Amino acid sequence: MKWQPIATGPKDGLLTVLLVPSRKRHVLLTGYWDRTRWLGLNHDCAVAEVEPTHWMELPPPPSIEQGEPNP
């Protein structure tokens, strides 16, 4: 998986990792295209319009064997 320009981002609602510039650093958010704009989910799961520069597919989840055991 590599960073790709946002112009090539999926426009079908697929959840992706978005790279959003801010004043001091870039921020990584999970987000998606919503018909006319990019939306990002912050740490509180609040949705906000964002202007990402790049996107990347989400990595596959770990297998059950790689994850931590259930309590």
N, CA, C and O atoms as a Tripos MOL2 file, in Angstrom:
@<TRIPOS>MOLECULE
protein
  284   283    71     0     0
PROTEIN
NO_CHARGES

@<TRIPOS>ATOM
      1 N           0.8430   -1.1850    0.0000 N.3       1 MET1
      2 CA          0.0000    0.0000    0.0000 C.3       1 MET1
      3 C           0.8830    1.2410    0.0000 C.2       1 MET1
      4 O           1.8340    1.3490    0.7740 O.2       1 MET1
      5 N           0.5530    2.1550   -0.8690 N.am      2 LYS2
      6 CA          1.3080    3.3980   -0.9640 C.3       2 LYS2
      7 C           0.3440    4.5720   -0.9320 C.2       2 LYS2
      8 O          -0.8320    4.4440   -1.2750 O.2       2 LYS2
      9 N           0.8690    5.7240   -0.5110 N.am      3 TRP3
     10 CA          0.0750    6.9490   -0.5690 C.3       3 TRP3
     11 C          -0.1900    7.2920   -2.0320 C.2       3 TRP3
     12 O           0.6920    7.1790   -2.8840 O.2       3 TRP3
     13 N          -1.4150    7.7100   -2.3000 N.am      4 GLN4
     14 CA         -1.8020    8.0900   -3.6460 C.3       4 GLN4
     15 C          -2.4220    9.4880   -3.6030 C.2       4 GLN4
     16 O          -3.0060    9.8650   -2.5870 O.2       4 GLN4
     17 N          -2.3100   10.2560   -4.6710 N.am      5 PRO5
     18 CA         -2.9170   11.5930   -4.6850 C.3       5 PRO5
     19 C          -4.4310   11.4950   -4.4790 C.2       5 PRO5
     20 O          -5.0750   10.5610   -4.9550 O.2       5 PRO5
     21 N          -4.9730   12.4550   -3.7750 N.am      6 ILE6
     22 CA         -6.3950   12.4210   -3.4510 C.3       6 ILE6
     23 C          -7.2690   12.4440   -4.6990 C.2       6 ILE6
     24 O          -8.4020   11.9640   -4.6610 O.2       6 ILE6
     25 N          -6.7680   12.9900   -5.8010 N.am      7 ALA7
     26 CA         -7.5380   13.0010   -7.0480 C.3       7 ALA7
     27 C          -7.8730   11.5930   -7.5280 C.2       7 ALA7
     28 O          -8.8260   11.4080   -8.2850 O.2       7 ALA7
     29 N          -7.0960   10.5980   -7.0950 N.am      8 THR8
     30 CA         -7.3460    9.2140   -7.4930 C.3       8 THR8
     31 C          -8.1370    8.4530   -6.4360 C.2       8 THR8
     32 O          -8.3520    7.2500   -6.5780 O.2       8 THR8
     33 N          -8.5700    9.1300   -5.3870 N.am      9 GLY9
     34 CA         -9.2820    8.4810   -4.2880 C.3       9 GLY9
     35 C         -10.6050    7.8740   -4.7160 C.2       9 GLY9
     36 O         -11.2490    8.3720   -5.6390 O.2       9 GLY9
     37 N         -11.0170    6.7970   -4.0500 N.am     10 PRO10
     38 CA        -12.2680    6.1380   -4.3900 C.3      10 PRO10
     39 C         -13.4690    7.0270   -4.0630 C.2      10 PRO10
     40 O         -13.5170    7.6540   -3.0040 O.2      10 PRO10
     41 N         -14.4140    7.0750   -4.9620 N.am     11 LYS11
     42 CA        -15.5970    7.9210   -4.7770 C.3      11 LYS11
     43 C         -16.8490    7.0720   -4.5420 C.2      11 LYS11
     44 O         -17.9670    7.5060   -4.8180 O.2      11 LYS11
     45 N         -16.6430    5.8560   -4.0270 N.am     12 ASP12
     46 CA        -17.7630    4.9400   -3.8170 C.3      12 ASP12
     47 C         -18.1070    4.7310   -2.3450 C.2      12 ASP12
     48 O         -18.8350    3.7980   -2.0070 O.2      12 ASP12
     49 N         -17.5880    5.5970   -1.4600 N.am     13 GLY13
     50 CA        -17.8740    5.4750   -0.0370 C.3      13 GLY13
     51 C         -16.9430    4.5320    0.6960 C.2      13 GLY13
     52 O         -17.1220    4.3020    1.8920 O.2      13 GLY13
     53 N         -15.9400    3.9730    0.0040 N.am     14 LEU14
     54 CA        -14.9820    3.0740    0.6270 C.3      14 LEU14
     55 C         -14.2190    3.8050    1.7290 C.2      14 LEU14
     56 O         -13.7330    4.9160    1.5150 O.2      14 LEU14
     57 N         -14.1130    3.1960    2.8920 N.am     15 LEU15
     58 CA        -13.3620    3.7760    4.0030 C.3      15 LEU15
     59 C         -11.8740    3.6700    3.6970 C.2      15 LEU15
     60 O         -11.3870    2.5940    3.3480 O.2      15 LEU15
     61 N         -11.1470    4.7840    3.8260 N.am     16 THR16
     62 CA         -9.7170    4.8290    3.5220 C.3      16 THR16
     63 C          -8.9920    5.5910    4.6220 C.2      16 THR16
     64 O          -9.6120    6.1670    5.5160 O.2      16 THR16
     65 N          -7.6660    5.5830    4.5370 N.am     17 VAL17
     66 CA         -6.8400    6.4290    5.3910 C.3      17 VAL17
     67 C          -6.5830    7.7130    4.6070 C.2      17 VAL17
     68 O          -6.1450    7.6650    3.4570 O.2      17 VAL17
     69 N          -6.8530    8.8510    5.2250 N.am     18 LEU18
     70 CA         -6.6550   10.1440    4.5750 C.3      18 LEU18
     71 C          -5.5030   10.8900    5.2310 C.2      18 LEU18
     72 O          -5.3530   10.8530    6.4520 O.2      18 LEU18
     73 N          -4.6980   11.5590    4.4370 N.am     19 LEU19
     74 CA         -3.6130   12.4040    4.9260 C.3      19 LEU19
     75 C          -4.0820   13.8500    4.7860 C.2      19 LEU19
     76 O          -4.2650   14.3550    3.6780 O.2      19 LEU19
     77 N          -4.2730   14.5080    5.9350 N.am     20 VAL20
     78 CA         -4.8250   15.8630    5.9530 C.3      20 VAL20
     79 C          -3.7820   16.8060    6.5420 C.2      20 VAL20
     80 O          -3.3620   16.6140    7.6830 O.2      20 VAL20
     81 N          -3.3540   17.8200    5.7910 N.am     21 PRO21
     82 CA         -2.3780   18.7600    6.3360 C.3      21 PRO21
     83 C          -3.0180   19.6570    7.3920 C.2      21 PRO21
     84 O          -4.1840   20.0370    7.2830 O.2      21 PRO21
     85 N          -2.2380   19.9840    8.4020 N.am     22 SER22
     86 CA         -2.6730   20.9660    9.4000 C.3      22 SER22
     87 C          -1.5480   21.9750    9.5610 C.2      22 SER22
     88 O          -0.5550   21.9090    8.8360 O.2      22 SER22
     89 N          -1.6800   22.8830   10.4720 N.am     23 ARG23
     90 CA         -0.6830   23.9550   10.6010 C.3      23 ARG23
     91 C           0.7060   23.4480   10.9430 C.2      23 ARG23
     92 O           1.6960   23.9250   10.3900 O.2      23 ARG23
     93 N           0.7890   22.4760   11.8590 N.am     24 LYS24
     94 CA          2.0950   22.0370   12.3330 C.3      24 LYS24
     95 C           2.5300   20.6740   11.8060 C.2      24 LYS24
     96 O           3.7240   20.3730   11.7760 O.2      24 LYS24
     97 N           1.5710   19.8510   11.3920 N.am     25 ARG25
     98 CA          1.9160   18.5040   10.9450 C.3      25 ARG25
     99 C           0.7590   17.9310   10.1300 C.2      25 ARG25
    100 O          -0.3190   18.5200   10.0580 O.2      25 ARG25
    101 N           0.9980   16.7950    9.5310 N.am     26 HIS26
    102 CA         -0.0690   16.0960    8.8230 C.3      26 HIS26
    103 C          -0.8260   15.2170    9.8050 C.2      26 HIS26
    104 O          -0.2550   14.7170   10.7740 O.2      26 HIS26
    105 N          -2.0990   15.0340    9.5500 N.am     27 VAL27
    106 CA         -2.9500   14.2200   10.4030 C.3      27 VAL27
    107 C          -3.4660   13.0520    9.5780 C.2      27 VAL27
    108 O          -3.8610   13.2260    8.4250 O.2      27 VAL27
    109 N          -3.4620   11.8670   10.1660 N.am     28 LEU28
    110 CA         -4.0310   10.6930    9.5200 C.3      28 LEU28
    111 C          -5.4280   10.4680   10.0800 C.2      28 LEU28
    112 O          -5.6200   10.4170   11.2950 O.2      28 LEU28
    113 N          -6.3890   10.3360    9.1930 N.am     29 LEU29
    114 CA         -7.7710   10.0820    9.5970 C.3      29 LEU29
    115 C          -8.3420    8.9580    8.7580 C.2      29 LEU29
    116 O          -7.9340    8.7580    7.6140 O.2      29 LEU29
    117 N          -9.2730    8.2350    9.3180 N.am     30 THR30
    118 CA        -10.0850    7.3300    8.5260 C.3      30 THR30
    119 C         -11.1810    8.1850    7.9200 C.2      30 THR30
    120 O         -11.7670    9.0150    8.6140 O.2      30 THR30
    121 N         -11.4690    8.0000    6.6460 N.am     31 GLY31
    122 CA        -12.4860    8.8330    6.0240 C.3      31 GLY31
    123 C         -13.0140    8.2370    4.7400 C.2      31 GLY31
    124 O         -12.6400    7.1310    4.3490 O.2      31 GLY31
    125 N         -13.8880    8.9830    4.0880 N.am     32 TYR32
    126 CA        -14.5280    8.5130    2.8610 C.3      32 TYR32
    127 C         -15.0950    9.6910    2.0740 C.2      32 TYR32
    128 O         -15.2700   10.7860    2.6090 O.2      32 TYR32
    129 N         -15.3810    9.4470    0.7930 N.am     33 TRP33
    130 CA        -15.9930   10.4390   -0.0850 C.3      33 TRP33
    131 C         -17.5070   10.3450    0.0780 C.2      33 TRP33
    132 O         -18.0770    9.2570    0.0040 O.2      33 TRP33
    133 N         -18.1460   11.4720    0.2970 N.am     34 ASP34
    134 CA        -19.5970   11.5060    0.4910 C.3      34 ASP34
    135 C         -20.2490   12.3790   -0.5770 C.2      34 ASP34
    136 O         -20.6430   13.5130   -0.3040 O.2      34 ASP34
    137 N         -20.3590   11.8590   -1.7680 N.am     35 ARG35
    138 CA        -21.0010   12.4830   -2.9380 C.3      35 ARG35
    139 C         -20.3290   13.7570   -3.4310 C.2      35 ARG35
    140 O         -20.0980   13.8870   -4.6330 O.2      35 ARG35
    141 N         -20.0050   14.7070   -2.5500 N.am     36 THR36
    142 CA        -19.4260   15.9760   -2.9920 C.3      36 THR36
    143 C         -18.2220   16.4220   -2.1730 C.2      36 THR36
    144 O         -17.6410   17.4700   -2.4570 O.2      36 THR36
    145 N         -17.8390   15.6500   -1.1660 N.am     37 ARG37
    146 CA        -16.7660   16.0910   -0.2630 C.3      37 ARG37
    147 C         -16.1550   14.9000    0.4690 C.2      37 ARG37
    148 O         -16.7510   13.8280    0.5720 O.2      37 ARG37
    149 N         -14.9450   15.1300    0.9720 N.am     38 TRP38
    150 CA        -14.2780   14.1320    1.8080 C.3      38 TRP38
    151 C         -14.6850   14.3550    3.2520 C.2      38 TRP38
    152 O         -14.6970   15.4880    3.7330 O.2      38 TRP38
    153 N         -15.0160   13.2800    3.9400 N.am     39 LEU39
    154 CA        -15.3530   13.3430    5.3550 C.3      39 LEU39
    155 C         -14.3500   12.4940    6.1250 C.2      39 LEU39
    156 O         -13.9870   11.4000    5.6940 O.2      39 LEU39
    157 N         -13.9070   13.0110    7.2720 N.am     40 GLY40
    158 CA        -12.9670   12.2910    8.1190 C.3      40 GLY40
    159 C         -13.5720   12.0330    9.4750 C.2      40 GLY40
    160 O         -14.4060   12.8030    9.9510 O.2      40 GLY40
    161 N         -13.1500   10.9420   10.1010 N.am     41 LEU41
    162 CA        -13.5970   10.5810   11.4400 C.3      41 LEU41
    163 C         -12.4740   10.8750   12.4140 C.2      41 LEU41
    164 O         -11.3600   10.3800   12.2400 O.2      41 LEU41
    165 N         -12.7470   11.6760   13.4400 N.am     42 ASN42
    166 CA        -11.6880   11.9810   14.4010 C.3      42 ASN42
    167 C         -11.6840   10.9480   15.5270 C.2      42 ASN42
    168 O         -12.4300    9.9710   15.4760 O.2      42 ASN42
    169 N         -10.8540   11.1600   16.5310 N.am     43 HIS43
    170 CA        -10.7060   10.1890   17.6180 C.3      43 HIS43
    171 C         -11.9930    9.9860   18.4170 C.2      43 HIS43
    172 O         -12.1360    8.9620   19.0840 O.2      43 HIS43
    173 N         -12.9270   10.9270   18.3690 N.am     44 ASP44
    174 CA        -14.2170   10.7950   19.0530 C.3      44 ASP44
    175 C         -15.2890   10.2280   18.1230 C.2      44 ASP44
    176 O         -16.4640   10.1730   18.4860 O.2      44 ASP44
    177 N         -14.8860    9.8110   16.9330 N.am     45 CYS45
    178 CA        -15.7980    9.3100   15.8920 C.3      45 CYS45
    179 C         -16.7450   10.3890   15.3850 C.2      45 CYS45
    180 O         -17.7910   10.0820   14.8130 O.2      45 CYS45
    181 N         -16.3820   11.6450   15.5920 N.am     46 ALA46
    182 CA        -17.1560   12.7440   15.0210 C.3      46 ALA46
    183 C         -16.7460   12.8900   13.5570 C.2      46 ALA46
    184 O         -15.5740   12.7340   13.2160 O.2      46 ALA46
    185 N         -17.7050   13.1870   12.7060 N.am     47 VAL47
    186 CA        -17.4580   13.3240   11.2740 C.3      47 VAL47
    187 C         -17.3050   14.7940   10.9330 C.2      47 VAL47
    188 O         -18.0930   15.6250   11.3840 O.2      47 VAL47
    189 N         -16.2920   15.1200   10.1360 N.am     48 ALA48
    190 CA        -16.0660   16.5010    9.7220 C.3      48 ALA48
    191 C         -15.5720   16.5220    8.2810 C.2      48 ALA48
    192 O         -14.8980   15.5950    7.8320 O.2      48 ALA48
    193 N         -15.9080   17.5760    7.5710 N.am     49 GLU49
    194 CA        -15.3920   17.7510    6.2160 C.3      49 GLU49
    195 C         -13.8990   18.0440    6.3030 C.2      49 GLU49
    196 O         -13.4660   18.8460    7.1320 O.2      49 GLU49
    197 N         -13.1140   17.3930    5.4470 N.am     50 VAL50
    198 CA        -11.6620   17.5750    5.4440 C.3      50 VAL50
    199 C         -11.1860   17.7890    4.0170 C.2      50 VAL50
    200 O         -11.9090   17.5130    3.0600 O.2      50 VAL50
    201 N          -9.9550   18.2850    3.8870 N.am     51 GLU51
    202 CA         -9.3420   18.4960    2.5810 C.3      51 GLU51
    203 C          -8.0220   17.7250    2.5220 C.2      51 GLU51
    204 O          -6.9440   18.3070    2.6400 O.2      51 GLU51
    205 N          -8.1240   16.4220    2.3390 N.am     52 PRO52
    206 CA         -6.9060   15.6110    2.3060 C.3      52 PRO52
    207 C          -6.1050   15.8380    1.0290 C.2      52 PRO52
    208 O          -6.6380   16.2680    0.0060 O.2      52 PRO52
    209 N          -4.8140   15.5370    1.1140 N.am     53 THR53
    210 CA         -3.9480   15.6300   -0.0620 C.3      53 THR53
    211 C          -3.6590   14.2610   -0.6490 C.2      53 THR53
    212 O          -3.3690   14.1380   -1.8390 O.2      53 THR53
    213 N          -3.7380   13.2280    0.1880 N.am     54 HIS54
    214 CA         -3.4270   11.8690   -0.2390 C.3      54 HIS54
    215 C          -4.3480   10.8760    0.4690 C.2      54 HIS54
    216 O          -4.9900   11.2000    1.4680 O.2      54 HIS54
    217 N          -4.3930    9.6650   -0.0720 N.am     55 TRP55
    218 CA         -5.1830    8.6050    0.5370 C.3      55 TRP55
    219 C          -4.4450    7.2750    0.3890 C.2      55 TRP55
    220 O          -3.5340    7.1380   -0.4270 O.2      55 TRP55
    221 N          -4.8630    6.2990    1.2020 N.am     56 MET56
    222 CA         -4.2940    4.9590    1.1620 C.3      56 MET56
    223 C          -5.3920    3.9880    1.6080 C.2      56 MET56
    224 O          -6.2210    4.3230    2.4540 O.2      56 MET56
    225 N          -5.3880    2.7870    1.0300 N.am     57 GLU57
    226 CA         -6.3440    1.7820    1.4750 C.3      57 GLU57
    227 C          -6.0680    1.4110    2.9240 C.2      57 GLU57
    228 O          -4.9280    1.4640    3.3850 O.2      57 GLU57
    229 N          -7.1250    1.0360    3.6360 N.am     58 LEU58
    230 CA         -6.9430    0.5270    4.9860 C.3      58 LEU58
    231 C          -6.2130   -0.8080    4.9020 C.2      58 LEU58
    232 O          -6.4720   -1.5930    3.9900 O.2      58 LEU58
    233 N          -5.3090   -1.0760    5.8350 N.am     59 PRO59
    234 CA         -4.6510   -2.3820    5.8160 C.3      59 PRO59
    235 C          -5.6530   -3.4580    6.2320 C.2      59 PRO59
    236 O          -6.6470   -3.1560    6.8930 O.2      59 PRO59
    237 N          -5.4010   -4.6970    5.8520 N.am     60 PRO60
    238 CA         -6.3040   -5.7620    6.2800 C.3      60 PRO60
    239 C          -6.2120   -5.9460    7.7970 C.2      60 PRO60
    240 O          -5.1600   -5.7100    8.3910 O.2      60 PRO60
    241 N          -7.3000   -6.3630    8.4140 N.am     61 PRO61
    242 CA         -7.2460   -6.5720    9.8720 C.3      61 PRO61
    243 C          -6.3810   -7.7870   10.2050 C.2      61 PRO61
    244 O          -6.1870   -8.6550    9.3540 O.2      61 PRO61
    245 N          -5.8610   -7.8590   11.4270 N.am     62 PRO62
    246 CA         -5.0630   -9.0290   11.8050 C.3      62 PRO62
    247 C          -5.9590  -10.2580   11.8940 C.2      62 PRO62
    248 O          -7.1630  -10.1560   12.1330 O.2      62 PRO62
    249 N          -5.3540  -11.4070   11.6980 N.am     63 SER63
    250 CA         -6.1160  -12.6360   11.8720 C.3      63 SER63
    251 C          -6.3530  -12.8380   13.3660 C.2      63 SER63
    252 O          -5.7060  -12.1950   14.1930 O.2      63 SER63
    253 N          -7.2470  -13.6970   13.6980 N.am     64 ILE64
    254 CA         -7.5530  -13.9570   15.1140 C.3      64 ILE64
    255 C          -6.3010  -14.4370   15.8320 C.2      64 ILE64
    256 O          -6.0780  -14.0920   16.9920 O.2      64 ILE64
    257 N          -5.4770  -15.2350   15.1450 N.am     65 GLU65
    258 CA         -4.2570  -15.7300   15.7600 C.3      65 GLU65
    259 C          -3.2760  -14.6180   16.0810 C.2      65 GLU65
    260 O          -2.5070  -14.7330   17.0360 O.2      65 GLU65
    261 N          -3.2870  -13.5120   15.2800 N.am     66 GLN66
    262 CA         -2.3510  -12.4070   15.5030 C.3      66 GLN66
    263 C          -2.8740  -11.4240   16.5370 C.2      66 GLN66
    264 O          -2.0900  -10.7010   17.1510 O.2      66 GLN66
    265 N          -4.1760  -11.3850   16.7370 N.am     67 GLY67
    266 CA         -4.7740  -10.4420   17.6700 C.3      67 GLY67
    267 C          -4.5410  -10.8740   19.1150 C.2      67 GLY67
    268 O          -4.0220  -11.9570   19.3840 O.2      67 GLY67
    269 N          -4.9280  -10.0190   20.0140 N.am     68 GLU68
    270 CA         -4.7890  -10.3580   21.4320 C.3      68 GLU68
    271 C          -5.9290  -11.2540   21.8530 C.2      68 GLU68
    272 O          -7.0290  -11.1510   21.3110 O.2      68 GLU68
    273 N          -5.6900  -12.1230   22.8010 N.am     69 PRO69
    274 CA         -6.7600  -13.0300   23.2570 C.3      69 PRO69
    275 C          -7.8930  -12.2620   23.9270 C.2      69 PRO69
    276 O          -7.6840  -11.1990   24.5110 O.2      69 PRO69
    277 N          -9.0820  -12.8150   23.8320 N.am     70 ASN70
    278 CA        -10.2360  -12.2050   24.5110 C.3      70 ASN70
    279 C         -10.1110  -12.4100   26.0040 C.2      70 ASN70
    280 O          -9.6210  -13.4520   26.4410 O.2      70 ASN70
    281 N         -10.5470  -11.4330   26.8090 N.am     71 PRO71
    282 CA        -10.4390  -11.5800   28.2800 C.3      71 PRO71
    283 C         -11.3620  -12.6570   28.8100 C.2      71 PRO71
    284 O         -11.3940  -12.9050   30.0150 O.2      71 PRO71
@<TRIPOS>BOND
     1     1     2 1
     2     2     3 1
     3     3     4 2
     4     3     5 am
     5     5     6 1
     6     6     7 1
     7     7     8 2
     8     7     9 am
     9     9    10 1
    10    10    11 1
    11    11    12 2
    12    11    13 am
    13    13    14 1
    14    14    15 1
    15    15    16 2
    16    15    17 am
    17    17    18 1
    18    18    19 1
    19    19    20 2
    20    19    21 am
    21    21    22 1
    22    22    23 1
    23    23    24 2
    24    23    25 am
    25    25    26 1
    26    26    27 1
    27    27    28 2
    28    27    29 am
    29    29    30 1
    30    30    31 1
    31    31    32 2
    32    31    33 am
    33    33    34 1
    34    34    35 1
    35    35    36 2
    36    35    37 am
    37    37    38 1
    38    38    39 1
    39    39    40 2
    40    39    41 am
    41    41    42 1
    42    42    43 1
    43    43    44 2
    44    43    45 am
    45    45    46 1
    46    46    47 1
    47    47    48 2
    48    47    49 am
    49    49    50 1
    50    50    51 1
    51    51    52 2
    52    51    53 am
    53    53    54 1
    54    54    55 1
    55    55    56 2
    56    55    57 am
    57    57    58 1
    58    58    59 1
    59    59    60 2
    60    59    61 am
    61    61    62 1
    62    62    63 1
    63    63    64 2
    64    63    65 am
    65    65    66 1
    66    66    67 1
    67    67    68 2
    68    67    69 am
    69    69    70 1
    70    70    71 1
    71    71    72 2
    72    71    73 am
    73    73    74 1
    74    74    75 1
    75    75    76 2
    76    75    77 am
    77    77    78 1
    78    78    79 1
    79    79    80 2
    80    79    81 am
    81    81    82 1
    82    82    83 1
    83    83    84 2
    84    83    85 am
    85    85    86 1
    86    86    87 1
    87    87    88 2
    88    87    89 am
    89    89    90 1
    90    90    91 1
    91    91    92 2
    92    91    93 am
    93    93    94 1
    94    94    95 1
    95    95    96 2
    96    95    97 am
    97    97    98 1
    98    98    99 1
    99    99   100 2
   100    99   101 am
   101   101   102 1
   102   102   103 1
   103   103   104 2
   104   103   105 am
   105   105   106 1
   106   106   107 1
   107   107   108 2
   108   107   109 am
   109   109   110 1
   110   110   111 1
   111   111   112 2
   112   111   113 am
   113   113   114 1
   114   114   115 1
   115   115   116 2
   116   115   117 am
   117   117   118 1
   118   118   119 1
   119   119   120 2
   120   119   121 am
   121   121   122 1
   122   122   123 1
   123   123   124 2
   124   123   125 am
   125   125   126 1
   126   126   127 1
   127   127   128 2
   128   127   129 am
   129   129   130 1
   130   130   131 1
   131   131   132 2
   132   131   133 am
   133   133   134 1
   134   134   135 1
   135   135   136 2
   136   135   137 am
   137   137   138 1
   138   138   139 1
   139   139   140 2
   140   139   141 am
   141   141   142 1
   142   142   143 1
   143   143   144 2
   144   143   145 am
   145   145   146 1
   146   146   147 1
   147   147   148 2
   148   147   149 am
   149   149   150 1
   150   150   151 1
   151   151   152 2
   152   151   153 am
   153   153   154 1
   154   154   155 1
   155   155   156 2
   156   155   157 am
   157   157   158 1
   158   158   159 1
   159   159   160 2
   160   159   161 am
   161   161   162 1
   162   162   163 1
   163   163   164 2
   164   163   165 am
   165   165   166 1
   166   166   167 1
   167   167   168 2
   168   167   169 am
   169   169   170 1
   170   170   171 1
   171   171   172 2
   172   171   173 am
   173   173   174 1
   174   174   175 1
   175   175   176 2
   176   175   177 am
   177   177   178 1
   178   178   179 1
   179   179   180 2
   180   179   181 am
   181   181   182 1
   182   182   183 1
   183   183   184 2
   184   183   185 am
   185   185   186 1
   186   186   187 1
   187   187   188 2
   188   187   189 am
   189   189   190 1
   190   190   191 1
   191   191   192 2
   192   191   193 am
   193   193   194 1
   194   194   195 1
   195   195   196 2
   196   195   197 am
   197   197   198 1
   198   198   199 1
   199   199   200 2
   200   199   201 am
   201   201   202 1
   202   202   203 1
   203   203   204 2
   204   203   205 am
   205   205   206 1
   206   206   207 1
   207   207   208 2
   208   207   209 am
   209   209   210 1
   210   210   211 1
   211   211   212 2
   212   211   213 am
   213   213   214 1
   214   214   215 1
   215   215   216 2
   216   215   217 am
   217   217   218 1
   218   218   219 1
   219   219   220 2
   220   219   221 am
   221   221   222 1
   222   222   223 1
   223   223   224 2
   224   223   225 am
   225   225   226 1
   226   226   227 1
   227   227   228 2
   228   227   229 am
   229   229   230 1
   230   230   231 1
   231   231   232 2
   232   231   233 am
   233   233   234 1
   234   234   235 1
   235   235   236 2
   236   235   237 am
   237   237   238 1
   238   238   239 1
   239   239   240 2
   240   239   241 am
   241   241   242 1
   242   242   243 1
   243   243   244 2
   244   243   245 am
   245   245   246 1
   246   246   247 1
   247   247   248 2
   248   247   249 am
   249   249   250 1
   250   250   251 1
   251   251   252 2
   252   251   253 am
   253   253   254 1
   254   254   255 1
   255   255   256 2
   256   255   257 am
   257   257   258 1
   258   258   259 1
   259   259   260 2
   260   259   261 am
   261   261   262 1
   262   262   263 1
   263   263   264 2
   264   263   265 am
   265   265   266 1
   266   266   267 1
   267   267   268 2
   268   267   269 am
   269   269   270 1
   270   270   271 1
   271   271   272 2
   272   271   273 am
   273   273   274 1
   274   274   275 1
   275   275   276 2
   276   275   277 am
   277   277   278 1
   278   278   279 1
   279   279   280 2
   280   279   281 am
   281   281   282 1
   282   282   283 1
   283   283   284 2
@<TRIPOS>SUBSTRUCTURE
     1 MET1         2 RESIDUE 1 A MET
     2 LYS2         6 RESIDUE 1 A LYS
     3 TRP3        10 RESIDUE 1 A TRP
     4 GLN4        14 RESIDUE 1 A GLN
     5 PRO5        18 RESIDUE 1 A PRO
     6 ILE6        22 RESIDUE 1 A ILE
     7 ALA7        26 RESIDUE 1 A ALA
     8 THR8        30 RESIDUE 1 A THR
     9 GLY9        34 RESIDUE 1 A GLY
    10 PRO10       38 RESIDUE 1 A PRO
    11 LYS11       42 RESIDUE 1 A LYS
    12 ASP12       46 RESIDUE 1 A ASP
    13 GLY13       50 RESIDUE 1 A GLY
    14 LEU14       54 RESIDUE 1 A LEU
    15 LEU15       58 RESIDUE 1 A LEU
    16 THR16       62 RESIDUE 1 A THR
    17 VAL17       66 RESIDUE 1 A VAL
    18 LEU18       70 RESIDUE 1 A LEU
    19 LEU19       74 RESIDUE 1 A LEU
    20 VAL20       78 RESIDUE 1 A VAL
    21 PRO21       82 RESIDUE 1 A PRO
    22 SER22       86 RESIDUE 1 A SER
    23 ARG23       90 RESIDUE 1 A ARG
    24 LYS24       94 RESIDUE 1 A LYS
    25 ARG25       98 RESIDUE 1 A ARG
    26 HIS26      102 RESIDUE 1 A HIS
    27 VAL27      106 RESIDUE 1 A VAL
    28 LEU28      110 RESIDUE 1 A LEU
    29 LEU29      114 RESIDUE 1 A LEU
    30 THR30      118 RESIDUE 1 A THR
    31 GLY31      122 RESIDUE 1 A GLY
    32 TYR32      126 RESIDUE 1 A TYR
    33 TRP33      130 RESIDUE 1 A TRP
    34 ASP34      134 RESIDUE 1 A ASP
    35 ARG35      138 RESIDUE 1 A ARG
    36 THR36      142 RESIDUE 1 A THR
    37 ARG37      146 RESIDUE 1 A ARG
    38 TRP38      150 RESIDUE 1 A TRP
    39 LEU39      154 RESIDUE 1 A LEU
    40 GLY40      158 RESIDUE 1 A GLY
    41 LEU41      162 RESIDUE 1 A LEU
    42 ASN42      166 RESIDUE 1 A ASN
    43 HIS43      170 RESIDUE 1 A HIS
    44 ASP44      174 RESIDUE 1 A ASP
    45 CYS45      178 RESIDUE 1 A CYS
    46 ALA46      182 RESIDUE 1 A ALA
    47 VAL47      186 RESIDUE 1 A VAL
    48 ALA48      190 RESIDUE 1 A ALA
    49 GLU49      194 RESIDUE 1 A GLU
    50 VAL50      198 RESIDUE 1 A VAL
    51 GLU51      202 RESIDUE 1 A GLU
    52 PRO52      206 RESIDUE 1 A PRO
    53 THR53      210 RESIDUE 1 A THR
    54 HIS54      214 RESIDUE 1 A HIS
    55 TRP55      218 RESIDUE 1 A TRP
    56 MET56      222 RESIDUE 1 A MET
    57 GLU57      226 RESIDUE 1 A GLU
    58 LEU58      230 RESIDUE 1 A LEU
    59 PRO59      234 RESIDUE 1 A PRO
    60 PRO60      238 RESIDUE 1 A PRO
    61 PRO61      242 RESIDUE 1 A PRO
    62 PRO62      246 RESIDUE 1 A PRO
    63 SER63      250 RESIDUE 1 A SER
    64 ILE64      254 RESIDUE 1 A ILE
    65 GLU65      258 RESIDUE 1 A GLU
    66 GLN66      262 RESIDUE 1 A GLN
    67 GLY67      266 RESIDUE 1 A GLY
    68 GLU68      270 RESIDUE 1 A GLU
    69 PRO69      274 RESIDUE 1 A PRO
    70 ASN70      278 RESIDUE 1 A ASN
    71 PRO71      282 RESIDUE 1 A PRO
